[in-house]
Structure formats: structure tokens, C-alpha cells
Amino acid sequence: MAIKNLDLDTTATYVFDSVTGAPSNTAITTIIVCNNSATVPAMFDLHFVEQGVPYDNDKTRVINNLELEPKETFSFDSERVVLSQGDNIYFMADVVNPGDTPNLSATISYLEV
């Protein structure tokens, strides 16, 4: 089992290398997103993107503007997602109030199967 830790930003944040994507047959076991701010609510989108396909809000997004209050954590752990080599996961963070800065982090737990 392996993990990846990421800071989420208002530009696309890829879990795996954006050129080569996921290793061969990767099973995602858990995704945890944490709002590390004590005062600023933030939100995020989550996309699962097939190799060779550009992300598309209408086709690849599986979580849309999920809002996390300050110090709140979200866990995506009841489903397993298997990625083929080259597939990818990416996040897009945003803030609820213009002018704030998102302070979100994500941890992805995965197995190569």
C-alpha cells in the first residue's frame, strides 16, 4: 500500500504524474480531504480522468463543489476505484468567499494490483 499527500490549489492538482498518470492497475482505497484553515471555508471538485481524455466537468467530475468548513475533513472510503495505467485523479480547489485562499490537503491511499 502507498499514499500520496497533496496541497490542493485553484489550478488542477494531479494525484499522479500528469504525463504518465497512474501506475498499472492502481486501486484507490481511500481519499481524505482536510480543510486546514481555522477560519476559511473552502470547496473542491474531484475528477477521475481516463488516459488520453481531457478532464471535463460534465464527464469526469465525481464530486462537485463539496464545501468543507474550517477544520473539517471529508473521507471517500466506501467505494474502490481501479485505475488503468495512465488514468489519473485530479482536484480543483476553490474558496467560498472571494479573496480568501483555500488551505486544503488531500491524502490518497492506493494499491498497485
MOQUI-V199222 format. One record per residue. N is the residue number from 1. PHI is phi in whole degrees, 0 to 359 (* if undefined). Layout:
n:phi
N:PHI
N:PHI
This chain:
n:phi
1:*
2:224
3:228
4:232
5:246
6:221
7:267
8:267
9:225
10:278
11:248
12:304
13:246
14:275
15:285
16:255
17:310
18:290
19:268
20:265
21:72
22:290
23:297
24:302
25:46
26:258
27:260
28:277
29:261
30:207
31:234
32:237
33:239
34:237
35:269
36:277
37:283
38:273
39:224
40:252
41:289
42:216
43:219
44:211
45:250
46:233
47:236
48:252
49:240
50:290
51:307
52:81
53:249
54:289
55:297
56:212
57:306
58:275
59:239
60:250
61:282
62:247
63:229
64:240
65:48
66:287
67:273
68:245
69:291
70:308
71:67
72:267
73:234
74:245
75:235
76:250
77:221
78:267
79:242
80:249
81:238
82:254
83:255
84:277
85:303
86:96
87:293
88:211
89:239
90:217
91:243
92:226
93:263
94:205
95:245
96:283
97:253
98:306
99:97
100:281
101:241
102:292
103:231
104:257
105:231
106:229
107:235
108:245
109:255
110:212
111:236
112:269
113:247
